[in-house]
Amino acid sequence: MYIFDYYPLGLLLQFLLAVFIMKTKTLQWIVMGFFALGFVGLAIPWTFPFFVMLTPLAVVVALAMLIMGHERPTDWRFFTAMGIVFALSYVVELLKVHVFFVEDVFFFGDSFGPVLLNIPLLIGLCWVALLYICAAVAERLNTNAVVKVLAGTGLVVLFDIALELVAHKLDFWYWTWEIPIWNYVMWFISALGMLSIMKLLGVRIENKLATTMYVTLIIFLLLLHVII
């Protein structure tokens, strides 16, 4: 006998399942609407500066939506992994600005808000959100952990390729020369290392909203590249 055959319990479970499905679909529409609004605001010249200024708020809102779509219980391993990603990403950016490329080749703009040692404090949250999204998308693959880590890493690098097209237009960061191949190598190594740490800690992220957000972000960036 199936659990749904027990009428009161089955009715409750069916109701909760329907609410969860509605919640997921609603969040998906909210994500698409959120980025559609951002695209319109950035595409109109007289609202462009205001929407660029809202970048920190947009990052926080995107994180909040991801949290609402999170499907698995969290424990110390999850928060440890996110803390490691936050800290390591800041170190990576420090090395990028002060060691590998130095400031006359690569430097951040003002869109990300307050900085420490010329690195925006918000950059850590951006990495946390991106690694979370890519790990969640890769987790849906029916394969082993190694392939999932490599797939997630590929998604991170693909995102950066799209982001580099508009980063300077949105006052995120600037390259004074042509973007070097080493930039993408650093993204690959950084993402591979951080996603590997997440797997070694036993962190498994499930969030159906992540796929919607990733695809929407890629389309958003490509359209911005064409329009602005």
N, C-alpha and C positions, 0 to 999 in steps of 0.2 A: 504494500500500500504506500502510495506517495504522500509526502507531507502536505501537498495541496488538497488531498482528499479529506483532511481534517478541516471542516468548513470554516470555523472561526479563524484558525491559524492560517489556513490557506488564503482566506479572503484578505487578511492583514498583510501576508507576504506579497500577494498580487498587487495590493494597493501600494506597498512600499516600493515594489519593483517598478510600477507605473510612475510613481513620483520620481524615482531615480532616473528613469529614461527621460521623463519630461525635463528634469533638472539638467541632464547632460545636453539635450537638444537645445534647451533654452540658453545655456551657457555658450554653446557653439554659435548660436545666432548673435548673442551679445558680443562675442569675440569678433565676429565678422563685421558687426555694426560699429564696434569700437574702432577698428582699424579703417573702416570705410570713412568714418567721421574724421579720423586723423589724416587720411589721404586728401579729403576735400579741403580741410583746413590748411594743409601744406601746399596744395595745388593752387590756392588763391593767393596772389602776391601780397595783398594787404593783411591777410590773416597769418601768413607764413611765419613771421617773427614770433607771434604769440604762441603758435603751436610748437615751434622749436623750443621755446622756453618751457613748455609743459613736458619735456622729455622725462625728467625725473618722476613726475606724477604718472606718466604713461607706463613706466617700468614698474612702479608700485602697484598700479591697477592690474597690469598683466600678471604679476605675481599673485595678487589676491584672487584673480580668476582661476589660476592654476591650482591654488590651495583649495578652492571650492570644488574643483573637479578631481581632487586627489582621492584615490579609491582604496588604498591599502593603509592599515594602521601604521603609525610611525613610532619608532623607538629610538634609543640612544644612537644606534648605528646610522639611521637616516640623518639625524641632526649633526652627528659627527662628520658624516660625509659632506653635508652641505657647508659645514664650517670649514672643512679642509679645502673645498672648492673655492670658497670665498677668499681664504687666506692665500692659497696657491695662485689664484688668478691675479691677485694684487701683486704678488712677487713677480709673476711673469711679466706684467705690465711695467713694473719697475725696471726689470732687466731690459725690456724692449726699448724703453725710453732712455735709460741712462747707460746701458752697456752695448747692446747689439746695434741699435740704430742711432742713438744719441738725438738730442733735441733739434739739431739743425736738419735732421732728415725726417723725423716723425715727432709729432706733438699733438696733445689733446686740445680741443676747442673748449668752449664754455658751456655747452648744452647739458653736460652731465652734472653741473653744480660744483659744490665745494671739492677742493683737491688737497691731497697730502703728498708732499714730495713730487708735485706736478702730476700726480695720478688721481683722477676723480674717485672719490670714495664709493660712488654709485657703481663703478665698474665691476666690483665684486658681486653685487646683486644681479647685474646683467649676465655675468658668467653663470651664476647659480641658476637663473631662469633658463638660460640656453642649454646648459648641461642637463637640467631636469627634463626639459622638453625632448631633447634628442635621445636621452636614456629611455624615456617613456615610449617614444615612437619605436625605437629599436627593440624594446621589450616585447612588442607585439609580434615580432618575428618568431616563427616556430623553428628555432635553431639553438645552437649552444652558446655559452657565455662569450666565447672568444669572438664569434661572428657578430654577436650583438654589440660588443664593445667597438669592433671595427666599423660596423654600420653606423653606430652613434657618432663615432669620430668623423666619418664621411659626411654625415649630416651637419656637423658643426662647421667643417671646412666649407661645405657648399653654402651654408648660411653666410660665412664671412665673405665668400666671393661675391654674393649678392649685396651684402652690406657695404663692401668697399666701393661699390658703384655710386653710393649716395652719401657716404660718411662725411665727406668734406662739404657737401651741399647742406647738410643738417648741422654743421659745426660740431660734429662728434670728434673727429681727428683729421689731421692733415699729413700728407706726404709731400715733401719738397721735391722729390725725384719720383720716377716711375716706381710703382709698388714692387718691391723685390720678391722673388720667389721664396726667400727665407721667411717672409711674413707668413705665408701659408704653411710652410714647414713648421714654424713655431706653433701655429694654431693646431696643426695635426698632432704634434708631440704633446702639447699641453692638454688637448682634449683626450688623447689616448691615455695619458697618465692619470688624469682625474677620473675618467670613466672606469679605468682599471681599478683604481682605489675604491670606487663605489661598489664594484663587483666583488672585490676581495673582502669588503666589509659586509657583504651579503645584502646590500641594498637592492631592492627590486621595486621599480617605480611603475605603477599602473595608473594611467590617466588618459581616458579617451579624448579629452579636450586637447591634449598635447598635439595630436596629429592635425587637428583643425587649426590650432594656433601656428604651428610650423608652416603649413601650406599657405595660410593667410599672410604670414609675415614675408615669405618669399615673394608672393604675388604683390604685396604691398611695396616691397623694396624695388622690384622690377618696374612696376608702374611709376613709382616716384622717379626712377632713373630716366624714364621716357618723358615725363611731364615737366619736372623742375630742372 
